[in-house]
Amino acid sequence: MGMTHRPDLLATLARILRAAADECDAISRELAVEQFDWISQAESPIGRRRHCAAVRARMSRGLPGACTVGRRHLLSPEALREVLVGYGRPVPPAESDVVRELRRRLRQVGGDL
C-alpha cells in the first residue's frame, strides 16, 4: 500500500521543486532589473573611493540599497541621495513612481528611457 502512494508523492514533490525553482528565477530577474538603475562607482557624483566606502558602510550596517557585483559597488538612487545629504551635496530630485515604473517596464522589453 505504501509503494502505490510513493510515486504520487515523488511526483508532487518534483512539481513543488520545479515551481520553487521557477519562482527563484523570476525573483532573480526582478532583482537584476531593479538594480539596473543603481549607480556604480564609475558614475558616482561623490567619486570612486567615497562611493565604494559608502557601499561597504551600508552593507556592514545591514542597510538596504547597497551591494557589490564582482568589482562593481552599487548604490540605489535612494541610497545615493542619503549619502549625498550626509556629504552636504545638492540632492537631485527623486524620480516619481510613474517614471520608475515606466523605466522598469521598458527594461523588461529591452528599451530605455
LUMZAMI-569818 format. One line per field, with one value per residue (C-alpha): residue number from 1; residue in one letter; x, y, z. Coordinates in Angstrom, 1 decimal, m for minus. Layout:
% residues N
i	[NUM/...]
aa	[A/...]
xx	[X/...]
yy	[Y/...]
zz	[Z/...]
END
This chain:
% residues 113
i	[1/2/3/4/5/6/7/8/9/10/11/12/13/14/15/16/17/18/19/20/21/22/23/24/25/26/27/28/29/30/31/32/33/34/35/36/37/38/39/40/41/42/43/44/45/46/47/48/49/50/51/52/53/54/55/56/57/58/59/60/61/62/63/64/65/66/67/68/69/70/71/72/73/74/75/76/77/78/79/80/81/82/83/84/85/86/87/88/89/90/91/92/93/94/95/96/97/98/99/100/101/102/103/104/105/106/107/108/109/110/111/112/113]
aa	[M/G/M/T/H/R/P/D/L/L/A/T/L/A/R/I/L/R/A/A/A/D/E/C/D/A/I/S/R/E/L/A/V/E/Q/F/D/W/I/S/Q/A/E/S/P/I/G/R/R/R/H/C/A/A/V/R/A/R/M/S/R/G/L/P/G/A/C/T/V/G/R/R/H/L/L/S/P/E/A/L/R/E/V/L/V/G/Y/G/R/P/V/P/P/A/E/S/D/V/V/R/E/L/R/R/R/L/R/Q/V/G/G/D/L]
xx	[0.0/2.8/4.5/1.5/1.4/5.2/5.3/2.5/4.4/7.6/5.8/4.1/7.5/9.0/6.3/6.8/10.5/10.1/7.6/10.1/12.9/10.8/9.9/13.6/14.4/11.6/12.8/16.4/15.3/13.3/16.2/18.5/16.0/15.7/19.5/19.7/19.2/21.7/24.8/28.3/31.5/32.3/29.2/29.0/28.9/30.9/33.9/35.1/36.6/33.8/31.3/32.9/33.3/29.6/28.6/30.8/29.5/25.8/26.4/28.2/25.3/22.8/21.1/19.3/20.3/23.9/25.6/28.7/28.6/32.1/34.2/31.3/30.0/26.4/24.1/20.4/19.3/17.6/20.8/22.9/20.5/21.0/24.8/24.7/22.7/25.4/28.1/26.1/25.9/22.9/20.4/18.8/15.0/13.6/12.3/8.5/6.9/5.4/8.7/10.3/7.6/7.9/11.7/11.2/8.7/10.9/13.9/11.8/11.2/14.7/14.2/15.5/14.1]
yy	[0.0/2.4/1.8/2.8/6.3/6.9/7.7/10.2/11.8/12.0/13.5/16.1/16.9/17.3/19.7/21.7/21.9/23.0/25.7/26.9/27.0/28.9/31.4/31.8/32.6/35.2/36.8/37.0/38.5/41.1/42.0/42.3/44.7/46.7/47.1/48.4/51.9/51.6/53.8/52.3/53.9/54.9/57.1/58.3/62.1/61.5/59.8/56.3/56.0/57.6/55.7/52.3/53.3/54.2/50.8/49.0/51.0/50.4/46.7/46.4/48.1/46.0/49.0/48.4/49.9/48.8/45.7/44.6/42.6/41.5/44.6/47.0/48.7/49.7/52.1/52.5/56.0/56.4/55.3/57.7/60.5/59.7/59.6/63.0/64.5/63.2/64.9/68.1/67.9/69.0/66.2/65.5/65.3/61.9/60.1/59.8/56.3/56.7/57.3/54.5/52.1/53.1/52.6/49.1/48.1/49.4/47.4/44.3/44.7/45.8/49.5/52.5/55.9]
zz	[0.0/0.8/m2.5/m4.6/m3.0/m3.1/m6.9/m6.4/m3.5/m5.5/m8.5/m6.2/m4.6/m8.1/m9.1/m6.0/m6.5/m10.2/m9.1/m6.4/m9.0/m11.4/m8.7/m7.7/m11.4/m11.5/m8.4/m9.6/m12.9/m11.0/m8.8/m11.8/m13.4/m10.1/m9.9/m13.5/m12.3/m9.5/m9.6/m9.8/m8.6/m12.1/m12.4/m8.9/m8.2/m4.9/m6.6/m6.7/m3.2/m1.3/m3.3/m2.5/1.1/1.3/m0.2/2.3/5.2/4.2/3.7/7.1/8.9/7.0/5.3/2.1/m1.2/m1.5/m3.0/m4.8/m8.0/m8.9/m8.6/m9.1/m6.0/m6.5/m4.7/m5.3/m6.3/m2.8/m1.0/m3.1/m2.1/1.5/1.1/m0.7/2.1/4.5/2.5/2.3/m1.5/m3.6/m3.9/m7.3/m7.2/m6.6/m9.6/m9.5/m9.1/m12.5/m14.2/m12.2/m13.3/m16.9/m16.8/m15.2/m17.9/m20.7/m19.4/m19.4/m23.2/m23.9/m24.2/m22.2/m21.1]
END
